[in-house]
């Protein structure tokens, strides 16, 4: 195999596929990137057996073929090269020679035959979505994914295709984020799947603000195709809990606040909460919201905001980190805070189909 390619184009391809490579693998081949050269194109593929990604770029291919090379080490080398063409030649023993300017490197590879191929998804259900819609929905929900590995069905985002809507749901049991996208598909395509955290992260990096993404779902796998990239992942097995029962069906008070002002006030007050108490209190009185953090061993902080509030005086406490997550991932100027009482979940909403349910903390 022999080819040359611009340094920036090679680096971009390696960065695209590098995120899948596991740092803790017992199989050396899974630390490698598969490079295939065919008729003016290079294809780069990585696979950790749960999630895999491939991308292709144009290159000057003198001699076709394939090999696998250590992905992170190769990426580190290419990053440090000067901005000119990189010449790569691989011999029959999978020894790769890299030349760029005055630099020369020789790397030991592993035969491409040992590399596990990405699963081919045939006869699956297919959906076409706008990239920016999906990217936006993932940003609005992914922070609520559970990191508790004992509750593995929560280690991902639930995708529900139903009644010409795609609903994305993430929860860790203490908060829940839900976002909906309008899309069209036949009733026979309706399906519920759980996409694992790692795939969600790679998908966010892969999507752009323009264009469409094709999504294919089979019994055990999902694939996304866009921008000369293909991402394939196993699905999380199991049944997602009935999230609808934790969404409050009534609202007694609705308070509308400017998102950036509210987020900044919460951020400042949270500076004096501690890991032990880890709560801030919102107190609503007539046309006023007071945000308070009071930690005996640390100190206290107060912020006041003018709000349109006519209800009875009410105090409710939340985890400050959980409260800040949606505020920093939304872009709307205003958000609505829907409340029932001090002990019921609070709900954050915006003008578009999104909601965030947050369980309150006890006020001592």
Secondary structure, 3 states (H helix, E strand, C coil): CEEEEEHHHHHHHHHHHHCCCCCCCCCHHHHEEEEEEECCEEEEEEECCCEEEEEEEECEEEECEEEEEEHHHHHHHHHHCCCCEEEEEECCCCEEEEEECCEEEEEECECHHHCCCCCCCCCCEEEEEEHHHHHHHHHHHHHHCCCCCCCHHHCEEEEEEECCEEEEEEECCCEEEEEEEECCCCHHHCEEEEEEHHHHHHHHHHCCCCCEEEEEECCCEEEEEECCEEEEEEECCCCCCCHHHHCCCCCCEEEEEEHHHHHHHHHHHHCCCCCCCCCEEEEEECCEEEEEEEECCCEEEEEEEECCCCCCCEEEEECHHHHHHHHHHCCCCEEEEEECCCCCCEEEECCCCEEEEECCECCC
